Amino acid sequence: MSLPSKSTAPALFVDQDCNYKIIHDVPVPGLVPGEVVVKVSFSGVNPADIKHAPHLGVRSTVMGYDFSGHVVGANPGSPFKTGDVVAGHTPTGVGKPWKYGAHQEYLACPEELLFKVPANLPLDHAAALTTVVATAADGLYSIFNYPLPGDQPAAGFTPGPLLIWGASTSVGLCMLQLARASGASPIFVTASPKRHALLEKLGATRCFDYASPDVVSAIEAAVAEAGARPIAYAADCAGSVGEDSSAEQMLRCVGAHASVLSVVGGKNKRLKMPLASAHSPVKLAFGAEPTVEIPARPEAAAKMWKSVHWAVDNYGTKFELPVVDVFKGEAEKALEEVKKVAVLGKFGKLSGAGAVKRVGRGLWSPANRILFAGFLVSLTLGITQVPIIYVFRVMACEQFYNTHPPFDGPASEQCMRREIDANTARQVSILGMTTSICGILNLFICGDLIKRWGTRWALVSQTGLLGIRVACQIVAVSAGGQRGIDLMQYTQLIGILGGPRGYMLVLNTAVAEVVERRKHTGVFGRLQGAVMIGTAIGYLLGGVIGDVFGIVSPFVSAVGCFAVATTYGGIFWPSPPENDDEANGKTTSGASGFLAPIKVLMPQKYRLDNGKIIRNYGLVFLALGIFFGVFATGYAPILIQMYATSRFNFGTTENGILMSGNAWIRGVFLMFIFPEIIDGGRRWFAKSTHAGALQKTLTEEERNLIPTHPEDMDPAPGLMNASEPTKAPPEEEDEDSTFDLFFLRWSLVVDGIVTSLAAWATEGWHVYLAAFLLPFASGSAPAAKGVITEMCPPHQRQDALSAVTLVESAATLTTQGLFGLIFASLAAIGKPNLTFFCNAALAVVAVGVLLLAHYPPPDSVRVDEETEESSPQE
């Protein structure tokens, strides 16, 4: 069988600077003696995939070790032939060749690290098996010297009670089953209570909750009750580190005579560390120092491989991996899943189907379908935005002359009175306030609809009800006068069930579902850009249609467009990922879930590495900063229109051009420039904050103590041997996302400066210039969404987005109410331009508040999240 020279599928890669990325056109390995070439069906995910690069120097290579697939190239005389279904794991170490990476389409593997997959072993389970079984076997058979299953004990081996700390980790599960097969008894294990039934089924004599304050005395009592001598062997399979590590907790349960090990070693010299790589020498690099070579251990390697074959042969009867999740998705999502396992750990194992999928980059990708929906709905809303202000002016004018003598001057000057301007401003302010109040209520209802129905049908409900609202506004426009004003205000009540706030929440939630996390901020910006471009076209169309076909025509057109948008959402809306476990099972129903967006903004407790509990107010100050930011800038579009209408007699066409141009520039900025600023800024921050992180220099004393045998190694955060840590560390964050908060602050500074300049407008073209400059200070809204989703755990991201929209709505309500009254008061004395200075002053306040907002401390853990998971070491 001839192989292609290059793979067309992407691969997961780590470069020399520890940047994890997607690469294409990966060379297909050539066939060399002693190796076979495999086409990957599933690639197993281990914490080591990520952590070996920064901590052990395994860089500039394709990531991953465990795999399963089909042989596509084998040498004559090889025990494997083309077409064989195989699994195994590949070598590690500094200089690891690309061909040994599991997260790609084709790989090469030494024959001694490969086995044929029997019919009793599912292919996805096979990809998750080798490394964890080899690690458990190295500890049990090479460190503790237990006999292999079916073998007699070696001379000098003394049986005794075995303690497995963290038995529900992948290595712990494997060690428990191997120990049972080797005749170990009694076997005491620790895990959270919800895993006890499973562990007893797999062979545990007694299970204990390691979080219990009397776990030590409980284990001692159980040993005495069993009539056994004190614990002779103890294995820490949890591998948590810190001031009170899982190894230290375990050591409190055993005497000085016990043989002990930890999957991450330890500073206590009693602790030995198992290592899955024993067939050949392994070179590792600690920081910038010369590489250290760990010699091969042939006897240990033989024991490991016999254990792997025993597990394979008895899979489903005497041995199993209880949980193997399969991820199916695009390459960038797959990379995020690998990072998630490295940082958060998981119960059970994760395999990636088909190595990694090709990245969907077409025009019809899920993200672009969401952007188009935002464009379409915003265009429809924009059609009525310019006419509705003009309609209020016309109806206020009609109402004025219903109670005053008729105007006998030129028709163009009939409505140019301060009383009419003030009444128009009041009515627009009331409209804005009612819209915001209804929008706030709509957020809670729409958020609940998303949880119940999903984003597709939530969008359909929102756009359908928006169409009904505009249809009712047609009746109000036709009525005119005070009756028309009242009817127009009443139509906003429909917005409680379906309105602009709800549809934007749906769009942002959908982005968080289908876009990888590190790109959230950029795509939030692109989404707002699409909305702005749609709004720009809508502003222009609304003004032109109103002038050409009459003031009712824009509303009729909007009803038709909403019907199109509703149909589009029902047919073309992207489905969420099939295996999105981050939020599944964690949403809260009832009143508690209904108020979840408010709970997100409460101060959160975090536990530091030293055990100290602190309260972080980052979300509180972020919310307050967003509130004052929207308070300062949210009235600007309406203010510019009303100021231009009052001071320079702008009509619907002029205001349409003004707002359309402003929205066009803002849309282009957010669609194309803003994502590049975020990416570039993050790279800049990464260089300034992490440049020295990968150039660790050891002291002379440390250099002289570098170990050359795995059992002597101190804890190395990256050398986890695929034993998933079960204490969840801080939720995974984009390493450079602090730039998003930096950008948020400075965008408001620039916004305040530009807004204050608009107060000096004395000619009509000055207003156009201000509208042209303001978009370049935008970006604060998507940056705020990106920051708050980083500060919250994954399952709260929808509620976090609801919270942002809720704060924005409250701020919009406040700014439209207060600044509407301010503008009306200043317009009555002929000084409406002073309103711009008030906006600018509040922008400065917003920046001051945001200076108090900070991310949680590095390496801290949310206390409530630990409680929810029942324990720190499951």
N, C-alpha and C positions, 0 to 999 in steps of 0.2 A: 504494500500500500504506500503510495507516494504522499508525502505531507506537504502542505503549503509552506512557503518560506517565511510568511508572516501571518499572525493571527489577526482577523478582522474584529475580534471582540476586545473590549477594553480590559485593562488589568489594574489592580490596586498596587500603588508604588510608593515607596518612601525614598526621598532623595538624601543627599549628603547633609543637608541642613535640617533634616527631620521634618520636612514638609510632606504631608500625606496627600497624594493626588491620583488622578486617573491618567493613564497613558494609553496610547493606541499603537497599532502596528508593531506589536511585540514579536520578536523573532521566535519561530518555532524551534525548540531544541533539536540538535542533531543527535543521532544515535551513537553512543560510545560504549565500549566494553564495560560490562558490569551494571549497566543502567537500562531502563526501559523508558519509552515516551508514552505519556498517558494523556488522553483527552478528558478534561475534568468534567464530571457531572455535578458533584457537590464539593464545596470547599469548607472545611470546618473552621470555626472562629474561636480563637483563644485570646486572652489578654496579652499574651506574648506577641501577637501579631503587631500590636501598636507599641508595646513597652520595650521590646528588645532594641529598637532603634535609638532612643535617647539614652538608655541606661547601659546597654551592652555593646553599642557600636555597630549593630547589624543594619547598615544603611546602604543606599544606592542599590536597591534590589526590589524585586517583586515580593509583596508581603504574603504571609500565610505558610502553614506547615501541613495541617491535616487535609486529606482529600479522599475522594473516591471517583472512579471513572472507568474508562475502557482503554486497554492497551492498543496503541496505534503503531508502535514500533518496538521490536524486540530483536535481540541478537540470536544467531544460531546457537543452539545448546542452552539457551536460557530456560529456566523453569516456567517462564511466562511466554505466551504467544499472542499474536495480534487477535484482538477480539475478546480477550479475557477481561472479566469484570474484577477490578482490583481496588484496594484502598491501602493507605499507609500514611507515613509522614516523612518529610524531607529534612535534610541536615540544616543546622543553624551555624551561626558564628560570623565573625568579621570576614568580609569578602564573600559572603554567601552569593553564589551566582544567581542571575535572574531565573535560570531554568528551574531552580528549586522552589520558587514561590508558588503557593497553592492557589492564590486568588488570580488566576489567569486561565485561558482556555486550554493551553497545552503546557505540560511540565515534564521534567525528567526526574526519575527517582532511582536511587541505588536499589538493586534487587533485594538486598538484605533488609530493607525497610518497607517491604511491600508484601501484601498477602492477597490471596484470591478470596473474593467475597462469596460466601455460600448462600444458598437460597433462603436460609433462615434469618439472614441479616439484611435488613432494609438498606438500600444504598445511601440514604441520607444519614442513617445511624452509623454506618461504616465510616463516613467522613468525620464523625465526631468522636471516634473511639480511641485511636492509637495513642495520642499524647497523654491523655488522662490515665489510661490503663498503665502505660509505661511508667508514669510518675508514681502512681500508687504502688506498682510492683517494685520499683527501685527502693522505696521506703520499707515495704513489708518484707521483701526477700533479701535485699542487700544490706540494709541497715539493721533491721530487727532479726534477720536470719530465720524467718519463718520458713517452713518447708513449702515448696510449690504444691499446688493441688495434686493429690494422688501420690506424692513423694513422702518418704520417711524423714523425720527430723534429722538434721546433721548432728554429729557428735558435739556435745557441749551446749546444745540449745536447751534452754530451760523454759518450758511453757509457763504462761501466767496471764492474768487479766490484761486485756487490751482496751485502751481508751482512745476513741477517735473524736477529736474536738472539731466541730463543724462538719458533721457527717453528711449534710445535705448538699455540700458542694460537689462538683463533678468528680474531683479526686477522692473526696470522702466517700461518695457512693461506690466508686470502684474499689477502694480499699476495703470497705465493709464487706462487699460480696466476695472479694478474693480471700479475705481473712476467714470468712465462714467456710469457703471451699477448702482452705488449708487447715481447718480444724481448730481455729482459735476459739477459746471459750474461757470465761465469759467475755462478751464484747459490750462495753459501755460506750454510749455515744452522746454527744450534745447537738442540739438543733432547736429551732423554735418549735413550740408545741404542735403547730399545724403539720409538721413533717414527721411526727413521731410514729404514726400508724404505718406510713410507708417504710420507715427505717426498720421497724420491728418485722415487717413482712420480708425485708431483705436480709435479716439475720441478726439484728441488734438484740442483745439480751435485755438491756434497760436503756431508756432514753431520758435525757435530762434537759431542762431549759437552762442554757448557759446564762440567760439574763436574770435568773433567780438569784437573790442575795445569798441563799444557803446552798448553792449548787455544790460547793466543795464538801460540806458535811453530808449532803444527800448522796453523793457518789461514794464517800467513805462508808456510809451506812449500808449502801447497796452491796459493796464489796464484802463487808462483814456478813451480811445476810446470806450472800451466795456461798459463804464458807470458803472463799478463795483467799489466797495470800494477797498482799498489797499489789496495786497495779504495777506490772512489769514493763509494759510498753505503752507509750503515749504518742499519738501523732496529731499535730496541729495541721488540719487540712483547710482551715479558714483563711489563714495567711493575712489577717489584718495587722496593720502596723500602727505605731503611735505610742503614747505614754503607757497605756495598758493594753498591749497587743494580745491577740488571741493566744499566742504562745505563752505569754506570761500568765494569763488566766489558767491555761492548761497546767503549767508547772506547779501552781498552787494546789493541784489535786493529786500530785504524785510525790513519792519520796525521792531521796537522793540516789537510790539504787536504780531507779527506772531508766530504761533506754528511751530517749525522746528525740523527736524530729519535728521540723516545721517546713512547710513547702517554700517558705521564704528565708529559712535559716534564722539566725538571731545572734545578738551580741553575747548571750549566754553560751559559753563554749560547750555546754552539754548538748545543745541542739545541733543535730545533723540535718542536712538538706538533700532530699532526693532530686535527681536530675534525669530527665527523659533521654538526653543525648549521651550515649555511652559507647556507640559503635566505633567512633573515630574521634581523634582529638578535636577539641572545640576551642577556637580563639575568641576571646572577648576583650572589649576595650572599655575601661572605666574612665570616662572623661577624656582628657587630652593625653593621658599616659600611654606608654607602650602597651601593646596587646599582651594578654596573659593566656597561656595555652593550658587547658585542662586535658590531661592525657586520657586516652581511650581506656575503657574498663570492660574488656571482653567478657569476663565472667558475669558481670552485672548486666551487660547487654543481652547475653544468652537467657538470663532469667526473665528479663523484661519481655523478650520476644516470645518465650514459652507462655508467659502470662497472657500476652495479646492473643496468641493462637487459642489458648484455653477459653478466653472470653468470647472469641469469635465462634468457636465450635459449640459452645454452650449458650449462645445468645438466644434469649427467649425462654430458656428453661432454668438455668442456674445463674444467669447473668443478664443484666439489661441496663440501659440508660433510660430511666423512667420518662424523661422529658427531652425531646429533640425538636426544637422549633426550626422551621424552614423559612428563610427569607427569599422572596422573589421580587425583584425590582431592578431599577436602573443602577448603573455603576455608582453614581454619586450617592444614592440612597444606601447602597451596599456599604460604601465606605463609612457612612455615618453609623450604620449598625455595628460595624467592627469597632469603631471608636467607643460606641456605647457599652459594649461588652467589656472593653478595657477599663473604662472609668467606673461604670456602675455595677458590673458583674451581672449574673442572672442565674436563676435556678434552672438546672438542666443545661442543655447545650444548644448551640445555634449553628445551622449549616446554611450555606448560600447555594441556592439552586442554580445549576448551570454556570458555575463560577460566578460571573457577573453579567448582567444584561447590558445590552447596548443602550447608550443614553439617548433618550428621546429629545431631539433638538429641533424637530420640524416646526413649521408654522402652526400645526394643529396639536402641539404638545399640551398637556393638562394646564400648565401655567399660562400659556397663551390663550387657551379657551377661557380661563378666568379673567384675563386681562380684557379680552374682547367683550365679555359680559359686562365688565365695569364700564368700558367705553360705551356700549349700547345703552345701558340704563342711564348713565350720566348725560349722554346726549339727549335722551328723552326728557330728563328732568330739566336740562338747560334750556330746552325750547320754551318753557313757561317762565323761567326765572326773570328774564328781562321784561317781558310783557306784564308780569304780575305787578311789578313796581309801578309801571306806567298805568296799569289798570287802576291801582289804588289812587294814583294822582288824579286820573280822570273822574273816578267815582267821588273822591273828596271834593273835586271842583264842582261836580254836579250837586253834591249835597250843600256846598257853600252857597251856591246861587239859588238853591231852593228856599233859603232863609234870608237872602240878601237881594238887593235890587239887581236887575240884569246888567251885564257888562256891555258898555256901548263902544268899546275901543276895538282895535284889531284882534282878530280871532286868535292869532298866535300869542298874544299877551294875556288872554282871558284868565289863564290859571297861574299867572306869575304874581302870586300874592303870598306874603309871609304866613298868613293864616292857613292857606292851602298847603304850603310847604310843611308847616308844623303838624297839621292834621295827617298829612301823608306819612311823615316820619313816625307819628304815634301809631298809626295803623300798621305800618311795616314792622315796627317794634313789637306790637301785640302779635302780629302774625309770626314773627320770629320766636317770640316767647312761647306761644302755643305750640308751634312746631317743635321746639326744643323739649317742652314738657311731655308732649306726646311721644317724641323720639326717645326720651329716657324710659318711659313705660314700654315702648316698643322694643327696646334693647332686652329687657327681661323676658318678654314674650318670645322674641325671636331667638334669644339664646336657648330657651327651653325647647323651641321647635327644632333647632339644630340638633340638640341632644336626642330628641325623640324621632325625628324624621330624616336627619342628615341635611347636608348643605343644599342638595339639589332641590328638594321639595320646599325647604325653607325659602330659597330664592324664588321659586314659583309663587309661593304665597305672598311674598313681599311685592314683587312686580305686579301681580294681579290686583292687589289692593291699591297700589299706587295708581293703576289705570282707573280704578273706580273713583278714587279721590279726584283725579283730574276731570273725569266726566261730570262730577258734581260741581266742579269749579266753572264749567261751561255755563251751568244754570246761573251761578252767581254773577258772572260777567254779563250775561244777557239781562239780568235784573237791573244792574246799575244802581247808583245812588247809595244811600245808607243801607237799604235792604241788600244790595249786592255786597257791600262791605261786610255785613253781618254773616251772610251766607258763606262768603269766602273764608271768614274766620272759623265758622262751624265745620267746614270741610276738613280742617286739620285734625279733628277728632278721629277720623279714619286712620290717621297715622299711628294711633295707639296699636293697631293690629298689623299695619304694614306701612313702612315709611323708609325714607332714605337712610336713617341710622341702621335699621335692620338689614337692609340689603348690603350696606358696607361691612357690617359684621359678618354676614355670610361670605362675602368675597375674601375678607382677611382670614377668616377661619379656614376657608378652602385653600388659601395660599399656604397656611401653616401645615395643612394636611399633606399636600402634594409636593411641596418644595423642600429640599434639604435645609436643615436648620441654619447652617452658616450663611445661606443666601437669603434668609428671611428679610433682613433689612433692605437689601437691594431690590428684592421683588416687591416688598411693600411700597417702595418708592416708585417702581415701574407701574404698579397698580394705580397708585394715586396719579401718576403721569397719564395713564390711559384714561382715568376719570376726568382729569383736567382737559385733555384733548377732546374728549366727548363733550365736556361742558362748553369748551370753546366753540365747537361747531354748533352746539345747541343754542348758545347765546346769539351767534350770528344768524342762524336760521330763524330763531324766535323773533328777533327784531325785524328781519326782512319780511318774514311771512306776515307779521302783524301789520307792517306798513303797506304791503301789497294787497293782502287779502282780507284785512280787517282784524281787529283785536281779538276776536273769538277764534280765529283760524289756528294760532299756535296751540291752543288747548285741544282742539279737535285732532290736530296732527299728533300730539303727545299721546292721546288715547290709542291711536293706531300703533305707534311705536312701542308702547307698553305691551300691547298684544303680541307683537313680534318678539320682544324680550322674554316674555313669559314662555312662549313656545320654544325659543332657543334654549332657555334654562332646562326645560323638561326633557329635551332631546339630546343636547350636546354637552351637558354639564359633566365634568370628569368625576369618576368614582374615586373615593378615598382608597388608600392602600389596603390590600386584603389583610395583611398581618400587622396592622397598627396596634400594638399592645400597650403603647405608652398610656393611652387614656382609657382603653377598654377596662371595664370593671372598676374604674375609679371615679366615674361621674356620680353625682349625688342627686337623687330625685327629691321631690317634695319641696317644702318651703326652704329647707336648707340649701338645696341645689339651686333654687330660684334666686336666692340672694348670694350665690357663690361669687359673682363679680365684686361685690362689696367686700367679702372676706379676703379676697386676693390682696387688697390694698392695706390690710392690717400689718402692723410690725411683726416680723418673724423671728423666732428664736433659732440660734445656731450654736453648735458645739464646736469649739476650737480644738486643735490637736492636743492641747494640754488638759482637755476636759472641761474648761471653763465655758459656761453658758452665757451668751451675749444676746442682746436684742438688736436686730438690724432694722433701721428705719429708712432704708433705701427706697422701698416702694412708696412709703408715705410721702417723702420729699419729691420723688419722681412724679407722683400724682399731683401734688401741689404745684410743681413746676409746670407740668402740662396744663393744669387749670389756668394758671396766670399767663402762660404763653398763648393759649387760645383766647383768653380774656383780652389780651393785648392786641392780637392780630386778627381774631375771628370776624370782627366787624368791618375790617378794611375794605373788602369788596363792595359791601352795601354802602359804606361811607363814601367811597370814591364815586359811586353812581349818584348817590343823593347830593353830594357836594357839586358834582358836575351838572346835575339837573338844576339845582338851585342857583348856582353861581354863573354857569355858562349856558343854561337853557338847553342842555342835551336832551334829545328825544330818544325814542326806542332804537333807531338806527345807530345814532352816535354811541349810546350806552352799549348796544349790542357789539359794535366794533371795539369799544373800549374793553369790555369784559372778555370778549372773544380773543382779542390779542393777548390780554393778561393770562388767560387760561392756556392759550397755545404755547406761550413761552414757558409757563410753569410746567405744562405737560412735557414739552421737549426736554426741559431741564431734568425733570424727575425720571423720565424714561431712559435717557441716554447719558446724562452727565452725573446725576446723583449716584447711581450704582458704581461708577468709576471712582468717584470721590471716596465712597465707603471702602471699596477694595484697596485703593491707593493709601488711604489713611490707616487702614488696618495693617498693611504691610509696613508703613512708616512706624506705627506703634510697636509692631512686632520686632523690628530692628532695634528700637530704642529700649524695649523692656526685656527682650529675650536674647539679645545678641550674645551675651556671655553665658547663657544657660547651658549650652552644649559644649563649652570649653572648660569644664571643671578641672581644676588643678589639685592634685593630691599633695599633702604635706610629705616631708621626708619620712616621718614615722609611718604614715599610711602607706607610702610606697614600699617600705620594707615589710609591711604586713599583708601585701596582696596575696590572697589564697590561690593555690593551684589545684585544690581538690574541692569538689562541690560540697562535701559534708562540712567543710570548714568555713564556708562563705557566710559573711554577715548579710543582713537583709538587703536585698536589691529590689527596689520597687518593680523593676521590669522583669525579674526572673521569677515569674509566677507559675511556670510549668502548666499553664492552662487550668490552674485551680481557681475558679472564679471567686474573687473576693465577695463575701456576702454581707459585709457592712458597706452600705451604699455611700461612697464618698460624695463630694458636692456634685450636684447635677452638672452634666457635661456642658461646658460653655465654650463658645468660640474664643480661642485664646487671645484674639485681638479685638474683641467686641467692645472694649472700653473706649475705643475711638468713637463709637456710635453716641455715647453719652457726651463726649467732648464736642462732637459735631452738633448735637442738640443744643448745647449751651451757646455756642458761637453763632449758630443760625439765627437764634433769637436776638443776639446783639446786633447783627447786620439788619435784621428785620426792623428793629426799633429805630435804627439810624435812617433807613430808607423811608419809613413811615413818617418820621418827623419832617423830612424834606418835603413831603407832599403838602405840608401846611403853607409853604411859601408859593404855591401855584397861583399865578395871576393871569395866566392865559390858558386857553383850552388845550394847547399842545403840551403845557406843563403837566396836565392831568394824564395825558397819554404817556409822557415820559415816566411818571411815577408808576403807572400801571405796567410799564415795560421793565422797570428795575426791580419791583417787588418780587417777582418770581425767583430771582437769583438768591433770595434769602429764604426760600422755601426748603422743605426737606425735614422740618422739625417733626411733622406728624409721623412719617414712616420711621424716622430715627427713634421716636418715642415708642412706637410699636415694637421695633427691634430690641430696644433696651428692656422693655417690660417682659417680653417673652424670654429674654436671657435670664432675668432675675427670678423667674418662676419655674417650677418643675414642669416637665413635658405635659403631664395630664391636666395641668391648670392653664395651658396656653389659650384655650378658647375663652375661659373665664377672664384671663388677663386681657385679651383683646376686647372683650365686653367691657372690662373695667376702664380701659383707655377710652373707648367710645363713650362710656358713661360720663367720665370726667370731661371729655370734649363737649358732650351735650350740655352738661351743667354749666360749663364755661360759656358756651354759645348762648345759652339762655340768659346768663348773667350779662354778657357783653351786649347782646341785642337789646335787652331791657334797659340796662343802665346807660349805654352809649347812645341808644335811641333817644332817651330822654335828654341826655347831655346835648346831643346834636340839635334836638328840637328846641331846647332852651337857648343854645348859642345861635341857632338860625333866627330865632325871634328877635335877637339883638344885632343881627347882621354879622356875627363872628363864627360861622360854622367851622372855619379852618382850624380853630383852636382844638377841636376834637382830636386831630392828628397828634398833637403834643401829649394828650392824655394817653393815647395808645402807646406811644413811644415810652412814656414813663413806666407803664405797666410791664413792658417788655424787659426793662432793666430789673424790675422786681422778680420776674420769672427767672432770669439768669441767676440772681442771687439765691433763690430757693433751690435751683438745680445744682448749685455748687455744694449743697448739703447732701445730695443724693449720691450714694456709692454702692457698688456691688458688694455682696457679702465677702468676708475675708477669705483669701485663698485657703483651700484644704479644710474649710469648715463644713459642717453637716447640719442640715435642717433637722431640728429636734422632732418636729411633728412628723417629718417623713420617716425618721427612724422608728417612731412609735407605730406608724401605719404599717410598716413592714414587719412589725412584731419583735424585731431584734436587730442587733448590729452585725450578727455574724452568721446568719442563716446560710 
